[in-house]
Amino acid sequence: MQQRWPDRIWIVRHGESAGNVARDAAHAAGHTHIDIAERDVDVPLSPLGERQAAAVGRWFSEKPASERPDVVLTSPYRRAEATARLIREAGGVADPLLGYVADERLREKEFGVLDRLTRDGITQLHPDQAEFRRLLGKFYHRPPGGESWCDVILRLRSALDTVSLHYGGRRVLVVGHQVVVLCLRYLIEGLTEDEILAIDREGDVANCAVTEYAFDPSRGSSGKLVLQRYNFVAPLTRAGAPVTAEPDATGAPR
C-alpha cells in the first residue's frame, strides 16, 4: 500500500512579530486598542523574530540534506513567509533553491470585530462577546466577522488532505500561527476538545518553536503520524535567541 503521510512533518510558529511587541505595550499601558498600522496579514517580523527564524534554520541545517524538509508550506501572512524564507536562507531545507507554497488555509485565526483589541478593550467595547465566549468556550465561540477554533479546524482538514494526497513519503515543514499549531495537533492526533484545551492551558506556543511528527508504519492498518516533540525551543536557546511566546497582535483571546 502506498504511504499516505509524509515521513516527517515539522510545524513551526512564526518568529516574534512587530505586532507581538505592540500587543505587549498596549497591555502594559492598559489601552483598549493595539497600535499597529498594517493589516494583520502585513505585520512583519521584529528583529528578534528574524534571529529566531535564522536559529531554527541553522538547527535544521545541522541535519543531513536527506533529513531536512523537502517541502515547505506556509501561511501567506508576511511574518510566516519571512520565517520560512529565513529558515531556507540559513540552510534549513534539503535544496537551497527550494521554494515554498503559501497556503491561505494556514492563515491566522480571524478575529472579526475583536481584531486589534486588548482584553480590556473587548470587555469594555464588546461585553456581549466576552460573555458569549465565557458561555461557549474558545473552541466554539465565533465573534462577528471572525472564526472559532472549529472554523480553523475545518480549513485545516482540507490542508491535511492536500498534504496526504501530494506529499506521501516526503519531509514537510509547515510555518503558521499559534492556533494553527494547536489545531493541527487536534487533527493529527485525533484529540478531543478537552484534550486540546488542556494542552493550550499549559502555555502559549513559543515563537519559532518546533512541533514534530514522524510516520510509524507499524501503527494501525496503514501507519500513523506520531508526535516526537512539541513546543521545542532548544534551537533558539542554543543560538542565544531569547524565547518569546506572546499571542499574535490581534490581542483578542484565542
C-alpha positions as CSV (number, residue, x, y, z in Angstrom):
1,M,0.0,0.0,0.0
2,Q,1.3,3.5,-0.9
3,Q,2.3,5.6,2.1
4,R,-0.3,8.3,2.6
5,W,1.5,10.5,5.1
6,P,4.9,12.3,4.9
7,D,7.8,10.6,6.6
8,R,8.2,13.8,8.8
9,I,6.1,16.9,9.5
10,W,7.5,19.8,11.3
11,I,5.1,22.6,12.4
12,V,6.8,25.9,13.3
13,R,5.1,29.0,14.6
14,H,6.4,32.2,13.0
15,G,9.1,34.3,14.8
16,E,8.2,37.2,17.1
17,S,6.4,39.9,15.1
18,A,6.2,43.6,15.4
19,G,2.6,43.0,16.4
20,N,3.6,40.8,19.3
21,V,5.7,43.8,20.6
22,A,2.8,46.2,20.1
23,R,0.4,44.0,21.9
24,D,2.6,43.8,25.0
25,A,3.0,47.6,25.0
26,A,-0.8,48.0,24.8
27,H,-1.5,45.6,27.6
28,A,1.2,47.2,29.8
29,A,-0.3,50.6,29.3
30,G,-3.9,49.5,29.9
31,H,-5.0,50.5,26.4
32,T,-8.1,49.2,24.7
33,H,-6.5,49.0,21.2
34,I,-3.2,47.7,19.9
35,D,-1.3,50.3,17.9
36,I,-0.2,48.8,14.6
37,A,-0.6,50.5,11.3
38,E,-0.6,47.4,9.0
39,R,-3.3,44.9,8.3
40,D,-2.6,41.7,10.3
41,V,-1.6,39.9,7.2
42,D,1.2,42.5,6.6
43,V,2.7,42.7,10.1
44,P,6.5,41.9,9.7
45,L,8.8,40.0,12.0
46,S,10.6,42.0,14.7
47,P,14.4,42.0,14.6
48,L,14.3,39.3,17.4
49,G,11.8,37.3,15.3
50,E,14.3,37.3,12.4
51,R,17.0,36.0,14.8
52,Q,14.7,33.3,16.0
53,A,13.9,32.1,12.4
54,A,17.5,32.0,11.5
55,A,18.3,30.0,14.6
56,V,15.7,27.4,13.6
57,G,17.1,27.3,10.1
58,R,20.6,26.6,11.4
59,W,19.2,23.8,13.6
60,F,17.6,22.2,10.5
61,S,20.9,22.8,8.6
62,E,22.8,20.5,11.0
63,K,20.8,17.6,9.8
64,P,21.9,15.7,6.6
65,A,20.2,17.0,3.5
66,S,18.3,13.7,3.3
67,E,16.7,14.5,6.7
68,R,15.8,18.2,6.1
69,P,12.5,19.4,4.8
70,D,12.0,19.0,1.1
71,V,8.5,20.6,1.1
72,V,7.7,24.0,2.7
73,L,4.1,25.1,3.2
74,T,3.5,28.5,4.9
75,S,0.7,30.8,5.9
76,P,0.6,33.8,3.4
77,Y,1.0,36.2,6.3
78,R,4.1,38.3,6.0
79,R,5.6,37.1,9.3
80,A,5.1,33.5,8.4
81,E,6.5,33.8,4.9
82,A,9.5,35.7,6.3
83,T,10.1,32.9,8.8
84,A,10.0,30.3,6.0
85,R,12.4,32.3,3.9
86,L,14.9,32.8,6.7
87,I,14.9,29.1,7.6
88,R,15.7,28.4,3.9
89,E,18.4,31.1,3.8
90,A,20.1,29.6,6.9
91,G,20.4,26.2,5.1
92,G,17.4,24.6,6.8
93,V,15.9,22.8,3.7
94,A,17.1,20.0,1.6
95,D,17.7,22.2,-1.5
96,P,18.8,25.8,-1.3
97,L,16.7,26.6,-4.3
98,L,13.6,25.1,-2.8
99,G,10.6,27.4,-2.9
100,Y,7.7,27.5,-0.6
101,V,4.0,27.2,-1.1
102,A,1.8,29.9,0.5
103,D,-1.5,28.3,1.5
104,E,-4.2,30.6,2.8
105,R,-5.7,27.7,4.8
106,L,-2.7,28.0,7.1
107,R,-3.5,31.7,7.9
108,E,-4.1,33.1,11.4
109,K,-7.4,32.7,13.1
110,E,-9.6,35.7,12.1
111,F,-10.9,37.7,15.0
112,G,-13.6,39.9,13.2
113,V,-14.9,42.7,15.4
114,L,-12.4,41.9,18.1
115,D,-9.3,42.5,15.9
116,R,-6.8,44.9,17.4
117,L,-8.5,44.9,20.8
118,T,-6.8,44.1,24.1
119,R,-8.7,42.0,26.7
120,D,-9.7,45.3,28.4
121,G,-10.9,46.6,25.0
122,I,-13.1,43.5,24.4
123,T,-14.6,43.8,27.9
124,Q,-15.3,47.5,27.6
125,L,-16.4,47.7,23.9
126,H,-17.9,44.3,23.3
127,P,-19.1,42.9,26.7
128,D,-21.6,40.7,24.9
129,Q,-18.8,38.9,23.1
130,A,-16.9,38.5,26.3
131,E,-19.9,36.8,27.8
132,F,-20.6,34.6,24.7
133,R,-17.0,33.4,24.9
134,R,-17.4,32.6,28.5
135,L,-20.5,30.6,27.9
136,L,-19.4,28.8,24.7
137,G,-15.7,28.5,25.3
138,K,-13.0,29.4,22.9
139,F,-13.4,26.2,20.8
140,Y,-16.9,27.2,19.6
141,H,-17.1,30.9,20.1
142,R,-17.2,32.8,16.8
143,P,-17.0,36.6,17.0
144,P,-18.9,38.6,14.4
145,G,-16.9,38.6,11.2
146,G,-14.3,36.1,12.7
147,E,-13.7,32.4,13.3
148,S,-14.0,29.9,16.0
149,W,-11.4,27.2,16.5
150,C,-13.8,24.9,14.8
151,D,-13.7,27.1,11.7
152,V,-9.9,27.0,11.7
153,I,-10.0,23.2,12.1
154,L,-12.4,22.9,9.1
155,R,-10.0,24.6,6.7
156,L,-7.0,22.7,8.2
157,R,-8.8,19.4,7.5
158,S,-8.6,20.4,3.8
159,A,-5.0,21.4,4.1
160,L,-4.1,18.0,5.6
161,D,-6.0,16.2,2.8
162,T,-3.7,18.1,0.4
163,V,-0.6,17.0,2.3
164,S,-1.7,13.4,2.3
165,L,-2.6,13.5,-1.4
166,H,0.6,15.1,-2.7
167,Y,3.4,14.6,-0.1
168,G,3.3,11.0,1.0
169,G,6.8,9.9,2.0
170,R,8.2,13.4,1.9
171,R,9.5,15.7,4.6
172,V,7.2,18.6,5.1
173,L,7.8,21.9,7.0
174,V,4.6,23.9,7.9
175,V,5.1,27.5,9.1
176,G,2.0,29.0,10.7
177,H,0.5,30.6,13.8
178,Q,-0.2,29.6,17.3
179,V,-3.8,28.4,16.8
180,V,-2.8,26.6,13.6
181,V,-0.2,24.6,15.6
182,L,-2.7,23.6,18.2
183,C,-5.5,22.8,15.7
184,L,-3.1,20.7,13.7
185,R,-2.3,18.7,16.8
186,Y,-6.1,18.3,17.4
187,L,-6.5,16.8,13.9
188,I,-3.3,14.7,13.5
189,E,-3.6,13.1,17.0
190,G,-7.4,12.8,17.0
191,L,-7.8,14.8,20.2
192,T,-11.0,15.9,21.9
193,E,-11.9,19.5,22.7
194,D,-11.0,18.9,26.4
195,E,-7.6,17.4,25.5
196,I,-6.5,20.2,23.1
197,L,-7.7,23.0,25.5
198,A,-5.8,21.3,28.3
199,I,-2.6,21.5,26.2
200,D,-3.4,25.1,25.4
201,R,-3.7,25.9,29.1
202,E,-0.2,24.6,29.7
203,G,1.2,27.7,28.0
204,D,1.5,29.6,24.7
205,V,3.3,28.1,21.7
206,A,6.6,29.9,21.6
207,N,7.7,31.9,18.6
208,C,9.6,29.6,16.2
209,A,9.0,26.6,18.5
210,V,9.1,23.2,16.7
211,T,6.4,20.6,16.8
212,E,7.5,17.4,15.0
213,Y,5.7,14.2,13.8
214,A,7.3,11.0,12.4
215,F,5.5,8.4,10.4
216,D,5.3,5.0,12.0
217,P,4.2,2.3,9.6
218,S,3.6,-0.2,12.4
219,R,0.7,1.9,13.9
220,G,-2.7,0.7,12.7
221,S,-3.5,-0.8,9.3
222,S,-1.9,1.9,7.3
223,G,0.6,3.7,9.7
224,K,0.2,6.8,11.7
225,L,2.0,10.1,12.4
226,V,3.4,10.0,15.9
227,L,4.3,13.1,18.0
228,Q,8.1,13.4,18.6
229,R,8.3,16.8,20.2
230,Y,6.1,19.8,21.0
231,N,6.9,23.5,21.6
232,F,10.6,22.6,21.2
233,V,12.7,25.7,21.7
234,A,16.2,24.2,22.1
235,P,17.3,25.6,18.6
236,L,16.6,29.1,20.0
237,T,18.4,28.7,23.3
238,R,21.4,27.1,21.7
239,A,21.7,30.1,19.4
240,G,21.2,32.6,22.2
241,A,18.0,33.9,20.7
242,P,15.5,34.8,23.5
243,V,12.4,32.7,23.7
244,T,9.1,34.6,23.3
245,A,5.6,33.3,23.5
246,E,3.2,36.3,23.0
247,P,-0.1,35.8,21.4
248,D,-0.4,37.5,18.0
249,A,-1.1,41.2,17.6
250,T,-4.8,40.9,17.2
251,G,-4.9,40.8,21.0
252,A,-8.3,39.1,21.2
253,P,-8.4,35.8,23.2
254,R,-7.5,32.9,21.0
